[in-house]
Amino acid sequence: MNPDKNHDEEILIVEDSLTQAEMLKFLLEKNDYRVWVAYTGREALDIITKKGIPALIISDIIMPEMDGYELCRRIKEEKNLKNIPVILLTSLSESKDVLKGLECGADNFITKPYDEKYILSRVQYILANRQIRENEKLEIGIKMFFGGQEYYITAARQQILDLLISTYETAIQKNIELQKVQDELETLNEQLEKKVEARTASLRAEMDVRRLAEEELYKVNRALKTLGESNRALVRSSDESMLLQDSCRIIVESGGYHLAWIGFAQREGKNGLHVMARYGYENENIEGVESSLADMKTCEAQASLTGKPCILNILTDPGHTKLRAEAIRRGYASSISIPFAIDSEQSGVLNIYAQEPDAFYEEEVKLLVEMADDLAFGIKALRMRAEHEKAEIEINRQASIIKNIPESVCTMDLNNNILSWNDGAEKMLGYRKKEIIGKPITIIIPEDRAQKELEHCLRILNEKGVFTDYESVRLTKDGKIIPVEITGVALKDEKQNFTEYASIMKDITERKRAEESLTESEEKYRTMIEFSNDMIWTADLEGRFQFCNRQTEEVSGYSLEEWRNEVYTPLIMKEELPNLMGIFGKVLKGKPQQYEATIKKRDGTALILSINTAPIYSKGEMIGTVSFGRDISERKKAEETLRESEERNRLLIEYSPYGLLTHTDGKIIFVNPQAAKILGATNVEELIGKPILDIIHPDYYNIAKERILMEEEGKIAPLIEEKFLRMDGSPVDVEIVAIPVNFRGKIYKYGVFSDITERKKAEEIRIEKERLEYASQAKSEFLASMSHELRTPLNSILGFSQLLIDGMAGELNEKHRHFIENIHNSGNFLLNLINDILDLSKIEAGKIDLNIESIPLQATVEETITLIKEKAMKHRIIIKKEYDPGLGLIDADKQRVKQILFNLLSNAIKFSKEEGGTVTITTRKVDENAQISVRDTGIGIKPENMEKLFQKFEQLDKGISQKYGGTGLGLAISKQLVELHGGRIWAESKYGEGSEFTFLIPLEAKKEGEIK
């Protein structure tokens, strides 16, 4: 673990290969870095949005949807992300890769494959110099043509230098590796030639004594010959595909084998061998020879998966009968498959077919295996040679970039002697390369500052490895002193030792002149702004104050130091903020705005400003806004007072409940909406210009004329009742007062009137209502007082008819019995009707008293059920009971409670269905009340009839009334009785399914309550 590492630094890896991503994650986490992993560019952007900004991004270039270049470009375009260093992983397969990296803003390259030490050193270097990149402001724009394509590179000097150095280091590293491989290849070739000579001599010596082994020797010899020819082809080949094809050709032509082909294991998850070269096949058609590695029965699959050679006698092996016909047709009998590894990620199989059934003896196999290994080594060498050529091209391209960069670029050793000098340095300082290379750098630094400056710069390079934006001066060849801005970078060897340093210098003469001119101009305009009578201030693109003049401070009461770099929103009234934000958004789109705003002064008072705000540009880019404000508080206050007065008068007239009318010279010149409404006009314009007498009823002409004369004499015409005519000619009763007003010597008559039609109708209705109420009260009192007189004759009729039915006056024949029973039943019906009417009348007349006592509710319900049980049985009704055991005694009139229950149960049974049904009585305690419900399964009540319930003499439906009968008084009486107890009653019903009536009675009530 490195103690200098920052354990809080996050590194984001973007790699679509799960294996590569995990390997790199393991490597970084092992070295104490915190690692996030994304498998696509879009996923990487989502991680940054959700988790935060990483310290470094390492991204593969080749990815689906969004490649590494596009991801890097997206990051560098975002203001809050552009300082994140981005390292691109690449094989540098094209010379344009670095240019693309510069175009998208990448900070470094790392080539694949990479070793652990190299990638860790690059990560440490990038993270160590991150602050320098964030502070670097100057970017370089270069247009280049390379490979027939135009590139435009915009990047910071440090970024370009890092990218070039990393690519240069990669090229050197690849060159060293290639040279090692080349040396190994030459040594191997020499060893192989010696081995061939030695083995050839040995075999020739043994041929005389081993005639019996002639066949084996032949096979070994052809393998040896094949090995020798292939090695010579390996040395001559400059192209991998040519080497593979030559190897197959040599195996057939020089080795005398029948067929040969070479396959590489396919990548990207495909389980098979892809043929790279073949020889000996008619028409080059090898269909049936390629095979899937999943089929372990094939020889090439066994070789590829086990890593060992596989020999097959096709004609005799019972497991390969399917290949036998193909072998006979093509003329071979046996085969060998030899695996070889090119690198850790790719392997191949060399497949050779012979005519002999028992080919491929042990020595022959060894030689062929050696040939396959040599072939793998040759392929690797060719690939490294190709990488070396790419590296050379890359070095040349980088040298071209450095040569053509407009700034001065030079390198020095640690003794400050100049090692390299580009064209930009020649142009800027006047020295040619041959004049200055090898000379000390002090030749271009003024003597009085050279030693101190060099010591300072070398100390920073030793500590940090880089410095930027260092301003100094330099001496040109002709003796001029020019101001420059310098970036320095420490250059290190393979062991990370500081050996050289590079410097990039930019001539800032013009910039310095511009700064001086700008300073002078700023001073002149600052004086004008400072003493302006208007408030003037500036803000950045985030709305933060940057500057304000003296007038702004005096008027607002705030100083600039209090609000510098603070947003303006706390000064604005909250209700105005949404509008101000919209205006500021338009300004940011380049559109100047004029508007009014209210701000809060230091003393808490409001300040109304008229403001003009416009964008500020620098080098074509918007950098902020400037605003000019003027205090209009007093003017706005006067305007607001006038507006409020006008609005108040307008509202008084427009919404006045009285009609307002003005006329002069006998014609109407103004009416308000209420006047138009009273006179039946659809709008006020219909009445304007109309003669005033046209709206006066003829019966009131004379009175109106007299009142107009009074107004012309300056007198008020007092309040009287008149009749006006509406637009349709109908009369309307009004109450009016007329007031004259003298304006500029002319009399205007104002009439204020109101429609009293409804008032007169209401008066008439009130008189009629009082008359009816008196009559109803008299009727109720009459019925209540006549209850005895009405019941007495009916009781006689019922009593004597019952005696006749009971046979007390002798036996009755059938006809007489029928008549007497009709008289008795009709008398009962009439008595019930009279009882209901008398009860209702007594209640309305206030003549009924409640006998309040403590009664057992459950027993009272049972007594009521006894009265109705027989009727229920006739209608096939089952009565169910659900009692609350906690509900015992209640304060109520027992007889009246039974009357209420009897009415509700009678209705429930009366309106049951023909097939019968169920009636359920439920009692329970609800707060301080007893709640009693009667629920049935009868015909129910239609929704439109629910409002008719509890109304006197109301039948819900004509058909129901005719079928079931009744007076419509039972529910009305029940409601009155419940309310006399201080309770309430209501109903719920679903038509066709049944109804439920519920009433509440307080548990405690006053004794002997009276009707109110």
Steps between C-alpha positions, in 0.01 A plus 500: 500500500633842410449741793495797264187390325170679559260225612201721412581524128252320274601359160229419246580205266299485174561161332252278314710189564400362841834319535711804413292721729534261797878461447551876490266551800694238701832665412386849607321387817811303599679834494243669726293680236119510516363370171164538318434282192280574198463268200375765250551871443138579587529302827814702582311830457217366721751405773654851493151654527394277794826440694699818436812608316795251501863607525592305181329311216666203323301402189538243225466654152307224323159462667139452372259798470748765614878449445773643725555805277131600518489442880811719544352770275173501703693537826724782374196692366342518847619800703501313832663185352762636257784493762464123558815336352415229242736213411411303183588130469598410142709268293609802283393295198476817289727802484193722528424380856704773672352775281154375585600502865615862474181594317277357772715649782662182641781548752696176449528171310579155642557228243382142533636273628638695795701396805414586858792736571444703183128562548546585871773753416270670243209515748722645771642757258155615379359527854812680629468767227120536509507839678729639232252407228211658690693828533607504136273740308671534159398258226676457163312469175685321219367398157690204350481279192605139547425197285280707270279613787470834681520516879433797727654460844397722794683405816708642783877490462537271801241264351679484162838452665373219726341323203813533287730385781281198578491402132874554469566281805274230355683509167839469673375213713363315193829561313700348787269196510521457122878516505510231768272276296709561184817399685331189635374415150846523346649290779225243456557485125869438551422230753249342264745496211762337721242255626395415143861445397566290808192288460551458126854374559382269773225356285727448203744309722227277631334431160750227413447313824127564528355398170208341680409845633512656154132581498516670839809685393321619190219638706734662749705637214198655330400654832855627539497638148165660565643653820800639319303643209242652733774665709652653188154620400458637850820707465399628154135578575390854565125430512312272739244371249780426249695312770195286582433424134870423429510267801203298365655492151841384633332222702340362181761579235827461692385260772299276269190509719160481336308796648563771756302779663546741791211619719481762774260467790221750438452784743185678621350189652488288180596141574684396183812521285523763228715389201784749440690305228478164311673312221433183302120531475339488157350843419619606846170365635539359853137460598480230762855556626424792730343380821341615824719485809197377691526166313773318697487212248691708241876491517546875463253563785690263732830666412363850554332423831769268652804687369655171376544359143227264382575221245217323317496190272185587310462172309522274806373710791141384576406837649543687171297304247337824377841637391602179323310560177637852476856372567472230229365755253776749573778237520628524857494246783633668814528844656673690779375815673770701684396789732716810535463819705564838341442701817292477818183594310529308173583141404506300181503142364723367218320214319699263267354208303715207363431222248649228728268345761777485763676829447639738766759304699637639825802682353292633211242633748774674703623677190151601393426629854825696484388640163165608652683671788733675255197605297343652814826679577516631143143628512576681825816648349312623190237657719761674711675617183170645381460673837854633469421644156187661642706639786751647255216662307359630826839642602534672162148637529566633850823654381301672224253636755779633722680645197191687380357610832500885506650524849866460586570140604843397621655240731792536741715267706537550874802724437264734310661426161262512203435156341222580246361814337185513284402733214281704736804572719701608192226739392441644848859543620694522171753220571528212252539145631865465407576828678346415834484121556760413764509858630375587853143623526630812678590640156133603460435608863596846630809465721342663806230233529645189334649316801211573739236407240669173401542393863133579566375310194720193558386485863133494390574237235672280760206536739200499266629393160333791321420872520274721285415864434840620624556852364853622430702674228745369236782651291475468123805465278475869402497607867131568550329403826160339448247390766422127496278249674675169576391143566768259629486120514745257660601213266581164661667178389364145535589499869314831552822689560489872414753532212381787280235768492295664224379856476217646293509879466237732357573858395248716692617840372168578333309383803701726728440796270131421495495475880664841534258652250211335676617631837511857363156463339358344814623791711332754271168318495521417871505876576193555281317207659602586855353852483187412301161596649368158398562179691739278298605144587632186331447129566645174368297239311388345831349830616777577753588869554844601370491881509279795592552878492479755782138590416396135543658483844345830613148423378486135619696548822722198421873505420654305213712292738185371671357358176801422280463148360158468668182434296244780471190295593492589875460868403193435283145475631397132497191560290710661225769229486333274236459793260858621567636149432319495165641843408853394601461189281418721197807715570715185508368424151648830382183712516523829699199555729324806650288432808402611848595327826460557873801448726543510875731775629722447803245682721228259389309746281403416144674664204332490157746517212468542124776273369673439166709179491723392210754217448878558520719326239870422492662352189159414366398313814247625755667545841239687703237778509493875566196681646402867524234584760311817592291552815134547399349430843330843535366492146365147547342602831314789331395276211382232740296752705330630184443148372353386831265799505388437144461129563306559821257737325466263206424205728251704702313587183539167319410277796251735667174324595325816389436611146695816414390718208616840370309711247527849358313684227224240532726203400674226694882531489602234758356192673674239716452121453240481779291772331520312168393179677199668668392652168535166315790606273759239394776762529537864603551619141133428419392783735761764411338784299146383579250779605453496877117500474513174297578305817224675710161329535226729347322513837806677642582746216378806690679403819823437306482838323449681830804324651715587194407871546604476865842366397548774241442749785776327693267319742514131601189304398421292816458123520167378356355189340444508122447267211755466217460323169740219405638462148221252419234750622419318824469715819738477793452651845795713613598722789701805380677812622630761252802729561609793277876566442637821344813425299661784305175695485286207385240314708529118504217304663602188695236243585558227761227234495430142598261231380239449774292244307624210714456702817136563411446133414668396824269729693199344332634149567570586864139615553365186328735276702386650827139444396566133411697435816214639707254275315725192545542573869127536542444171315754315717355642817150406385602140421691465823206625705254282302696172545245367757199601293645329190599175671180451703261416211766280336555306819124435516496379139799272563366370832149414383626350171740279698205388724301406189797305358542319832128391486395692807172607323441159348635298212572681169460352161793511255385814326439692826841390635672624186334842529576537871870401450533767225353760738741391778809502271413840349443639847845374610663660195317827563596493868869446415484787249332729755755398765789585263345832400419587859851403618658711227265790577571478870874503429469802270274674749739427786237301690689174543709417807770233523493275804878468548611210721783247516395211276674173409563537127526128422169420677331792321614362163376150591157638597476682165597182312218314678250751356627452144598131506168366365506745212857397423409134489220570249757669270755217552742739673767376741587755772862498620639690800853625571524657847795689650549335842646822634185697421253474792269778623432820307301816586198509263121482463449124472167524319638743243816289442274198440290717262814597303617136485151377406482750209845395371426125537156539338659670198775235481239221493256690276764564232648149505524281190232244419730210585563644846836601643681613813464800733795561737480723809840622630576700815837637604653782699649788295672760718229619746210375284300185443490410130212279375495372138231311305643335187287307250548303178193648332441693178721798595461868410597670175773769538270774368245421774737521796429872550126432541553289812376640833268750317129525604249334267780406250475172311823401324338356191144488368528129421637418844225705667230313310657161575601541865269781623580732791460868590862610477493625863685221683854613417412869550367425849804280578734780399316748723504262796874425459579871486283562810734260679797714381608242239499462125389244238627414152469232232721313251374284216599309187210460261401136455715379795354662811513797738636590843342762733708617797426739786699633794360583848720652776565265790408778745216746442289753694188368664165597354651676197269725308474585131683811406 
